[in-house]
């Protein structure tokens, strides 16, 4: 029987940063809606998904959205395709969404990336707004995006996961997919996996993070 990796559950951008600093692979769980949106983007064939902080955040940890913008531009060049930015508010104009992510846009433009669309963060239905196949999708959001960004400052070993229904997955499948993705991405360098509820004030995130953690503990041998 294979030995399961060390798995912890933590919360918020500060927990994500600390886990990354301790050499753990980080899973950001923001059920409503950032990580559900990005899981659905992967369902739709996205080449890569990233999270980033908006220009302004009250998080008490460093964030570098411009760095994530540069990473998005670099990844987009690999497929010679464009970039989709998912931003907030959900209800509002493109101009409002763009003004919240100028640092990410600056990073993308520095790498000659092409932004094809800026769309709202609405969860499972998001890929129905625009073609995401082979695109790089960046979710610039207040909770999940900030937590992802805080971890990314310390490590590139950051992914997302959800337990919510996505574009093509339902039931327990989204959570199983998140756990399997983490196991496949782990290397010998990581000392474990940290499942991060993007906000301690969101019961959905906290319960989802605990659920994914339990999957690691109960089904690790099956998922490997």
DAHU-V234697 format. One record per residue. N is the residue number from 1. RES is the residue in one small letter. SS is DSSP state (h for helix, s for strand, l for the rest). Layout:
n=N res=RES ss=SS
n=N res=RES ss=SS
This chain:
n=1 res=x ss=l
n=2 res=x ss=l
n=3 res=x ss=l
n=4 res=x ss=l
n=5 res=x ss=l
n=6 res=x ss=l
n=7 res=x ss=s
n=8 res=x ss=s
n=9 res=x ss=s
n=10 res=x ss=s
n=11 res=x ss=s
n=12 res=x ss=h
n=13 res=x ss=h
n=14 res=x ss=h
n=15 res=x ss=h
n=16 res=x ss=h
n=17 res=x ss=h
n=18 res=x ss=h
n=19 res=x ss=h
n=20 res=x ss=h
n=21 res=x ss=h
n=22 res=x ss=l
n=23 res=x ss=l
n=24 res=x ss=l
n=25 res=x ss=s
n=26 res=x ss=s
n=27 res=x ss=s
n=28 res=x ss=s
n=29 res=x ss=s
n=30 res=x ss=l
n=31 res=x ss=l
n=32 res=x ss=l
n=33 res=x ss=l
n=34 res=x ss=h
n=35 res=x ss=h
n=36 res=x ss=h
n=37 res=x ss=h
n=38 res=x ss=h
n=39 res=x ss=h
n=40 res=x ss=h
n=41 res=x ss=h
n=42 res=x ss=h
n=43 res=x ss=h
n=44 res=x ss=l
n=45 res=x ss=l
n=46 res=x ss=l
n=47 res=x ss=l
n=48 res=x ss=s
n=49 res=x ss=s
n=50 res=x ss=s
n=51 res=x ss=s
n=52 res=x ss=s
n=53 res=x ss=l
n=54 res=x ss=l
n=55 res=x ss=l
n=56 res=x ss=l
n=57 res=x ss=l
n=58 res=x ss=l
n=59 res=x ss=l
n=60 res=x ss=l
n=61 res=x ss=l
n=62 res=x ss=l
n=63 res=x ss=l
n=64 res=x ss=l
n=65 res=x ss=h
n=66 res=x ss=h
n=67 res=x ss=h
n=68 res=x ss=h
n=69 res=x ss=h
n=70 res=x ss=h
n=71 res=x ss=h
n=72 res=x ss=h
n=73 res=x ss=h
n=74 res=x ss=h
n=75 res=x ss=h
n=76 res=x ss=h
n=77 res=x ss=h
n=78 res=x ss=h
n=79 res=x ss=h
n=80 res=x ss=l
n=81 res=x ss=l
n=82 res=x ss=l
n=83 res=x ss=s
n=84 res=x ss=s
n=85 res=x ss=s
n=86 res=x ss=s
n=87 res=x ss=s
n=88 res=x ss=l
n=89 res=x ss=l
n=90 res=x ss=l
n=91 res=x ss=l
n=92 res=x ss=l
n=93 res=x ss=l
n=94 res=x ss=h
n=95 res=x ss=h
n=96 res=x ss=h
n=97 res=x ss=h
n=98 res=x ss=h
n=99 res=x ss=h
n=100 res=x ss=l
n=101 res=x ss=l
n=102 res=x ss=h
n=103 res=x ss=h
n=104 res=x ss=h
n=105 res=x ss=h
n=106 res=x ss=h
n=107 res=x ss=h
n=108 res=x ss=h
n=109 res=x ss=h
n=110 res=x ss=h
n=111 res=x ss=l
n=112 res=x ss=l
n=113 res=x ss=l
n=114 res=x ss=l
n=115 res=x ss=s
n=116 res=x ss=s
n=117 res=x ss=s
n=118 res=x ss=s
n=119 res=x ss=s
n=120 res=x ss=s
n=121 res=x ss=l
n=122 res=x ss=l
n=123 res=x ss=h
n=124 res=x ss=h
n=125 res=x ss=h
n=126 res=x ss=h
n=127 res=x ss=h
n=128 res=x ss=h
n=129 res=x ss=h
n=130 res=x ss=l
n=131 res=x ss=l
n=132 res=x ss=l
n=133 res=x ss=l
n=134 res=x ss=l
n=135 res=x ss=l
n=136 res=x ss=s
n=137 res=x ss=s
n=138 res=x ss=s
n=139 res=x ss=s
n=140 res=x ss=s
n=141 res=x ss=l
n=142 res=x ss=l
n=143 res=x ss=l
n=144 res=x ss=h
n=145 res=x ss=h
n=146 res=x ss=h
n=147 res=x ss=h
n=148 res=x ss=h
n=149 res=x ss=h
n=150 res=x ss=h
n=151 res=x ss=h
n=152 res=x ss=h
n=153 res=x ss=l
n=154 res=x ss=l
n=155 res=x ss=l
n=156 res=x ss=l
n=157 res=x ss=l
n=158 res=x ss=s
n=159 res=x ss=s
n=160 res=x ss=s
n=161 res=x ss=s
n=162 res=x ss=l
n=163 res=x ss=l
n=164 res=x ss=l
n=165 res=x ss=l
n=166 res=x ss=l
n=167 res=x ss=l
n=168 res=x ss=l
n=169 res=x ss=l
n=170 res=x ss=l
n=171 res=x ss=l
n=172 res=x ss=l
n=173 res=x ss=h
n=174 res=x ss=h
n=175 res=x ss=h
n=176 res=x ss=h
n=177 res=x ss=h
n=178 res=x ss=h
n=179 res=x ss=h
n=180 res=x ss=h
n=181 res=x ss=h
n=182 res=x ss=h
n=183 res=x ss=h
n=184 res=x ss=h
n=185 res=x ss=h
n=186 res=x ss=l
n=187 res=x ss=l
n=188 res=x ss=l
n=189 res=x ss=l
n=190 res=x ss=l
n=191 res=x ss=l
n=192 res=x ss=l
n=193 res=x ss=s
n=194 res=x ss=s
n=195 res=x ss=s
n=196 res=x ss=s
n=197 res=x ss=s
n=198 res=x ss=l
n=199 res=x ss=l
n=200 res=x ss=l
n=201 res=x ss=l
n=202 res=x ss=l
n=203 res=x ss=h
n=204 res=x ss=h
n=205 res=x ss=h
n=206 res=x ss=h
n=207 res=x ss=h
n=208 res=x ss=h
n=209 res=x ss=h
n=210 res=x ss=h
n=211 res=x ss=h
n=212 res=x ss=h
n=213 res=x ss=h
n=214 res=x ss=h
n=215 res=x ss=h
n=216 res=x ss=h
n=217 res=x ss=h
n=218 res=x ss=h
n=219 res=x ss=h
n=220 res=x ss=h
n=221 res=x ss=h
n=222 res=x ss=h
n=223 res=x ss=h
n=224 res=x ss=l
